Structures are given as C-alpha cells and as structure tokens.
Amino acid sequence: MKRLPVIFIPIIFTSFVIISLLSYSVVFSQDFDYNRAFDDYVYNYNLYRSNHLDYISTKSEYQTYGTLTAKTQALEAMRALLKQRDEVIKTYLTALRMKLKEETGVETYRQNLYFVKLDDEITWLKENQSFVSTPSTIEDLNDLSEKLENRFPYTLVIAYQTLGTINEGKLNRLREKVNQEITATEEKIEEIRSYGEEEPTIERWLIEAKQKVVLSNEKQREAMAIINSLEPSSRDKASKYDQARHLFEESNQYLKESVSYLKEIIREIKRV
C-alpha cells in the first residue's frame, strides 16, 4: 500500500500590525480593499481546516482498508487540501498587498517593489493550483506538496518583509504628523518669546518631545534592520520578526510620549 504523506501546514499569520493596478499582473476591482481581502483569507482558512479534517479521515480509512474506493477518496481529499492550502496562502498574500496599498506612509518605490514580489508569489500559487487540478497519482500530489514546502520559506520572508514595510509606513506617517505639531509648537513658543516672556518649562518639554521622536526613529531603524536581515534559510524567522514587532511597538510608544509632551505644552501655553 502506498503511504499517504503528512500534509505540510504552513504558518499563516492571522493578524496584521495593523489607484489603478493595471500595471501589475494581479488586478482587483475598485471595491476590493483590505477588509474584503482579509475576509477572503479568513473564509479560505476555515475551508482549509475543514479540508484538512476530511483528508485525515480519508487517509485513515485508506490506511485501514486499502481498497480502491478508499484510495480514490483519499486522492481527491488530498487534491482538495493542496488546492485549498495554495488558496489560503494566496489570499493571505493578497490581503498583505491590499494593506500595503492602503498605507500611504510607504514610499512608492518600496510599494512597487513588494507589489512585484507578492504578485510573483500569487502567480506561482495559481500555477501550482492548476497542476494540482490535473489528473495525478498520490505520488504526483506529494511531489507538488513538497514543491510548495520548499518554496514557502522564501514566501514567508516576503510576507514578513511586507509586514515590516507596512509598519514602517505607518510609523513614518505618524512621525510626520508629530513633527508638524512640533514645528507649529515651536512657532508658538517663538511668538511668546517675541513678547519678552520666557517659559523654561515649556521649552524643556519641547526638547523632550523632539527627543522622543529621535528615539522612535532609532527603534524603527533597528526593527527594519532585523526585517531586512531575514533569509529563506533562517531557522528563526518567526522569533526575529517578533523582535522587530516589539521594536515597532517601542517606536510607536515614543511617538505617543512625544504627543503627550506636546499636549502639556499646549495646555501650558493657554495659561500664559
């Protein structure tokens, strides 16, 4: 009896830190956005879990009885599972793409770079699905499964780096707003000085607000250095991304602290 393989289940992230596309190979309708894409991913992930249970059941029956009928059922269950596994990864990458598209803080050239990388992976998955759909043996399907397993570390790096770029864009956008508020506050302080008044406490808070922005930028750079160091061959990709995620959170926290200082300055200015 031919032994059925244990189907590789890729790690799929279920949360995010979270224009015309005609120039790319993947085209979406105008009403298709990140929320819709994420819903598609969740729907397909649930289907995948159901298909996996079906596969386990038919595999067990085939291994127990070894009949031709059981083998046929196991083959079809395996085919359905492999197609759905490709679909889960494909819809996840599509959701990442839409999130990246909607993040205005990402530089255009970086957006385009990851659009191309994500589109290449989505196209590859579509092609792999077509191979799975053709008549084949259990051995053929097992070969196709291993083909995805061998490619998945590369796909995973692209997913992590896209998430990192999205976080970077969000922080860039927030930092720009904070810097605008700092500039406006400096102008107000200069106006107060023009009246011959000195406010050392306010000026000290302004220095603190600026320093928090500097620290935020440093943490962001550290996070992106980790993200950019990821390689398909790395065995600790998940832990490295987790380190980067914590650094992104620290960067965001420094921006919040800067805003708190600016609010205190505004309240103090109103008393002057």
N, C-alpha and C positions, 0 to 999 in steps of 0.2 A: 504493500500500500504506500502510495506517495504521501510524504509527510507535509502537512499544511504549515506554512510559516506563521510565526507570531507577527502580526502586522505592526509595523513601527508607527507609533502615535506621536507626531511632532508636538513640541511645546508651543501652544498658541496662547498669546497674551490676551487676556480678556478685559484689559483696561488701558486707557491712554492717559498720559500726563496732560493729563489733559485736563467769463474768461473762455475762452474757447480752447478746446483741447484737440482741435483738428490737426495740429502739427505733430501729434503723437499717435502711436499705433492703437492706443486704447481711447475710445471716445465715449463720453457719457452724455445723457440727456441733460438739459438745462436744470431740471427739477431734481436731479440726483445730487445729494450733498452728503456730508459726513454722517449725519444721523441716519439717513437712509442706508448708507453703506454699512454702518455698524450694525444696524438691524438685520441686514442681509447676512452679515457674518455670524451673528448670534443664532439666527434661524438655521443656517447651514451647519453650525457647530452642533446644534441639538440633533439635526438629522444624522450627522456623523456618529454621534454617541449611540443613536438608535441602530444605525447600520453596523456598528461595532458589536453590539449585543447580538444582532442577527448572525453575524459572522462567527462569533464564539459558539453560538448554538449549533449552527450547521457544521462547523468544524468538528465539534464534539460528536455529532451524530455520524459524520463520515469516518472518524477515527474509531468509533464503536462498531459500526456495521460494515463499512467498506463497500456498500452497494453502489451501483452505477448511478442510481437516482440520488443517493446521498452525495456522491461526488459532484454531480451536476449542480445540485443545490448549493454545495459549498463553493464551487467555482463561481456561480452567479453572485453569491453573497460576498465573496472576495472581490469580484469585479466592482460591485456596487460600493463597497467600502473604499476601495482605492480611488474610484472616481470622486467620491464624496470627500475623501481626505484632500485631494487636489483642490476641490471646490472650497473647502474651509480655508486653506492657505491662500487661495486666490482672492476670496472675499475679504480676508484679513488684510492682505496687501492693498486691496482696493480701498478699504477704509483708511488705511495709513495714507494712501495717495490723496484722498479727499481731505483728510485732516491737514496734510501738508499744503494743499492748495489753498485752504481757507486761512492758514496762518500768515498774516500779512507782514510779520516781522522777519520772515526768512528772505534772504537776498534772492533775487530772481535766478541768478546763475546756479545757486545751490538747489533751488527748487527744480530747475530743469535737469540738473544732474541726477537727482533722485527720482524724478519722474521717469527718466530713461531707464534707470536701474530697476525700478518697480515694474515698469511696463515689460521689460525683458523677462522678468520672473513670471509675470502673469501670462505672457505669451507662451513661455516654456510649459507652464502648468496646463494651459489649454491644449497644447500639442500632446502632452503626456496623457491627458484625459482621452484624447482621440485614439491613442494607441491602446489604452485600457479597454476601450469600447469594442475593438475589433476581436473577432473570434480568436481564442487563445487557450493554452493549457494552464494548469496551475503553475507550472514551472515558468511559463512566459510572464504570468502576472507577478510571480515572485521576483523575476528579474526587473520588471518595471518598478516594483516596490523598492528594491534596493537602489535603483537609479535615482529615485527621489530622495532616499535616505542619504545617499552620497552627495546630493546637491544641497540638501537642506541646511547644512552649516553655513554655506555661502548665502543662502536666502535669509537665514537668521541674522547674519551680520548686517545685511541691508536693512532688515526690519529695525534692529537696534539703532543703527546709524540714522535712519529716518526719524525714529522717536527722539533721538538726541537732537537732531536738527529742528524738529518741531518745538522742543523745549527751549532750545537756543533762541528760536524766533520769538517765542512768547516772552522770554526774558528781555530780549532786545527791544521789543515793543513797549514793555512796561518801563524799562530803564529810560527809554526816550521820553516817555511821559513824565517820569520823575525828574529828569534833567531839565525839562521845560519848566516844571514847577520851581526848581531850584533857581533857574535864571530869572523867573518872574519875582521870586522872593528876594533875590539879590538886588534887583532893580528897586523894589520897595524899600529895602534897607538903605540903599544909596539915597533915596528920596528923603528918608528920615534924617540921614546924616547931613543932608543939604540944609536942614533947619537947625543945624548945630547940636543935634541931640545924639548921644552915644548910648547904645544898647548892647553892652558886652555879653549879656546872657543870650540874646538873640543871635549875635554873631558866633558865639560858641556853638550854639545849636546848629547853625548853618554849616559850620565846619564839620560837625558830627554827621549831618545829613549827607554831605559830599563824601565823607569817608566811607559811609555805609554803601554808597554807590560803587566806590572803588573796590571794596571788599566783595560786593556782589559780582562785579565783573571778573575778579580773580577766581572766585568759586566756579563761575561759568566756564572760564578757560580750563580749569582743572578737569571739570566734567567732560568737556569736549575732547580734551587730550586723551582721556580714557576711552571715550567713544571711538575716536579715530584710530586708536591702537588695536581695536578688535580685528581678529583674523579668523577665517573659517576653521583653521586648525586649533584655535584656542579652546582649551577644555573648560575654562572658567568664564565663558561669555556672560552667563546669567549673573554671576557674582560681580563681575566688572561693571555690567550695566547697572546693577543695584547700587554700586559705589557711586557711579555717575549720577544716578537718580537722587541720591541723598545730597550730593553736591549741588544739583539743580535746586533742590528744596532749600538748602542753605542760602544760595544766591537769591532766591525769591524772598526769603526771610529778611535778608539785609535790605532789600528794597522796601519791604513793609516797614522796617525800622526807620529808614530814611523818610518815608512818608509820615510816620508818627512825629518825627522831629519837625517836619515842615508844618504839620498841623499845630504843633505847640507854638511855633514861630508866628503863625497867622493869628492865633488866639492872643498872643502877647502884643502883637502889633495893633490889634483892635483896641487894646487897653491904653496904648500910647496917645 
